[in-house]
């Protein structure tokens, strides 16, 4: 298996790379590879069997009135553009023989996140995009799923959210286990919730129909 891992040098990405064992792994990370840069993606050579679109950042800002333009553009580029560009390139040319994509979303993509509302925005976007693009990817032989971990013991959380987090942190290796489960899921368009000692596929509720 040949796999790419964005944000693969630290935290969850490094744990995913380690969990892949003997696979041929292409680690994509700053400063050499910016997931928000279209040219970087177009310069990548396939084919790949698996893609872990894992790179992400936070704003570290709970007060939306204090959010800077720079932090906003940075998080959207990393968390949203990095997933959209990655999926697009996999569909267009990096997975000609089909494959499996796993997006690292977050519990913040399923619940409110007052500690960093824009982080919540980006992770909701990842979930919505993943579910919406899944049917057309099936036609290309590509499955796509997401993992939604709670607060994980990574440098990002330690540096920017530690003071605001009052829950036990999840080990990155456990999140990597969930990522491999999502990778091998025969279904597509699913979101795997990752909590302390618990990995479970989320059941999306239906919405009321017309009267």
C-alpha positions in Angstrom: 0.0 0.0 0.0 1.2 3.5 -0.8 -0.3 6.2 1.5 0.0 9.9 1.9 -0.4 11.6 5.3 -0.7 15.4 5.6 0.5 16.9 8.9 2.4 13.7 9.2 5.3 14.8 11.4 3.5 15.4 14.6 0.6 14.4 16.8 -2.1 12.4 15.1 -0.3 12.4 11.7 2.8 10.9 13.1 0.8 8.2 14.9 -1.0 7.3 11.7 2.2 7.0 9.9 3.6 4.7 12.6 0.4 2.6 12.6 0.7 1.9 8.8 3.7 -0.3 9.5 5.3 -1.5 6.3 3.3 0.7 3.9 5.1 3.1 1.7 4.3 6.4 3.3 4.6 9.9 1.9 4.6 12.4 4.7 3.5 15.9 3.7 4.1 18.7 6.2 5.3 22.2 6.6 7.5 23.8 5.6 8.0 21.8 2.4 4.3 21.1 1.8 1.5 23.5 2.5 -1.9 21.8 2.2 -3.5 25.1 1.4 -1.3 25.6 -1.6 -2.8 24.4 -4.9 0.6 24.3 -6.6 1.9 21.9 -3.9 -0.9 19.5 -4.5 -0.5 19.6 -8.3 3.2 18.9 -7.9 2.4 15.6 -6.0 2.9 12.4 -7.9 0.7 9.3 -7.4 -0.6 6.8 -7.5 -1.8 6.3 -3.9 -4.0 3.7 -2.4 -4.7 5.7 0.8 -4.8 9.3 1.8 -5.0 10.6 5.3 -6.0 14.3 5.1 -5.0 15.1 8.6 -3.2 18.5 8.7 -5.0 21.1 10.8 -4.6 24.1 13.1 -6.6 26.1 15.6 -7.1 29.8 16.0 -6.6 29.7 19.8 -9.2 32.5 20.0 -12.6 32.1 21.7 -13.7 35.7 21.2 -14.8 36.1 17.6 -14.5 39.9 17.9 -10.8 39.5 18.5 -10.2 37.1 15.7 -7.6 38.4 13.3 -7.8 38.2 9.5 -4.5 36.3 9.5 -5.7 33.6 11.9 -8.9 33.2 10.1 -7.3 32.8 6.6 -4.7 30.4 8.1 -7.2 28.0 9.7 -9.5 27.9 6.6 -6.5 27.2 4.4 -5.2 24.4 6.5 -8.4 22.8 7.7 -10.8 23.3 4.8 -8.7 24.0 1.7 -6.3 21.2 2.6 -9.1 18.7 2.6 -10.9 20.0 -0.5 -7.6 20.2 -2.5 -6.5 16.7 -1.3 -9.8 15.1 -2.2 -9.9 16.8 -5.6 -6.4 15.6 -6.5 -7.2 12.1 -5.4 -10.3 12.0 -7.5 -8.7 13.6 -10.5 -5.4 11.8 -10.7 -3.8 10.5 -7.5 -6.1 7.5 -7.1 -6.6 6.2 -10.7 -7.2 2.7 -9.4 -9.5 3.7 -6.5 -8.6 3.9 -2.9 -9.7 5.2 0.5 -9.5 8.7 2.0 -9.7 9.5 5.7 -10.2 13.1 6.8 -9.3 14.1 10.3 -12.3 16.1 11.5 -13.1 16.5 15.2 -15.8 16.3 17.7 -16.0 20.0 17.0 -17.5 19.0 13.6 -20.4 17.5 15.4 -21.0 19.7 18.4 -20.6 23.4 19.4 -17.1 24.5 20.2 -17.3 27.8 22.2 -13.6 27.6 23.0 -12.7 28.2 19.3 -15.8 28.8 17.2 -13.9 29.1 13.9 -12.2 25.8 14.5 -15.7 24.4 14.9 -16.7 26.1 11.7 -13.9 24.4 9.7 -14.5 20.9 11.2 -18.3 21.2 10.4 -17.2 22.0 6.9 -15.0 18.9 6.7 -17.9 16.7 7.8 -20.4 18.3 5.4 -18.0 18.1 2.4 -17.0 14.5 3.2 -20.7 13.4 3.3 -21.6 15.4 0.2 -18.7 14.2 -2.0 -18.9 10.5 -1.0 -21.5 9.5 -3.6 -19.4 10.8 -6.6 -16.2 9.3 -5.3 -17.8 5.9 -5.2 -18.1 6.1 -9.0 -14.3 6.4 -9.1 -13.8 3.5 -6.7 -12.8 5.8 -3.8 -14.3 5.6 -0.3 -14.1 8.6 2.0 -14.7 8.7 5.8 -13.8 11.0 8.7 -12.6 10.5 12.2 -13.9 12.9 14.9 -11.5 12.7 17.9 -12.1 14.6 21.1 -9.2 16.6 22.6 -6.1 14.7 21.8 -2.6 14.9 23.4 -0.9 16.8 20.6 1.3 19.8 20.5 -1.6 21.8 19.0 -3.8 21.2 22.0 -0.9 21.7 24.5 0.1 25.0 23.0 -3.2 26.6 22.3 -6.0 25.0 24.1 -4.5 23.4 27.2 -5.8 26.0 29.6 -9.3 25.8 28.2 -9.6 22.0 28.2 -10.7 20.2 31.4 -11.0 16.7 30.1 -8.6 13.7 29.8 -6.6 13.9 26.6 -6.7 11.0 24.1 -3.5 9.3 23.0 -2.6 9.9 19.4 -2.0 6.2 18.9 -5.7 5.5 19.8 -6.8 8.1 17.2 -4.6 6.4 14.7 -6.3 3.1 15.4 -9.6 4.8 14.6 -8.1 6.2 11.4 -7.2 2.7 10.2 -10.6 1.4 11.0 -12.1 4.2 8.9 -9.6 3.5 6.1 -10.8 -0.1 5.9 -14.5 0.6 6.3 -16.4 -0.9 3.3 -19.0 1.9 3.6 -18.4 5.5 2.7 -19.5 8.9 4.0 -19.2 7.9 7.7 -17.8 9.8 10.7 -16.1 7.8 13.4 -16.3 9.4 16.9 -13.2 8.9 19.0 -13.4 9.3 22.7 -11.4 7.9 25.6 -11.3 4.1 25.0 -14.2 4.3 22.6 -14.4 4.3 18.8 -17.9 4.4 17.3 -19.5 5.4 14.1 -21.8 8.4 14.5 -25.4 8.1 13.5 -26.5 11.2 11.8 -30.0 12.2 12.7 -32.6 12.8 10.0 -34.3 16.1 9.5 -38.0 16.8 9.5 -39.6 16.5 6.1 -42.3 18.8 4.6 -45.7 18.7 6.2 
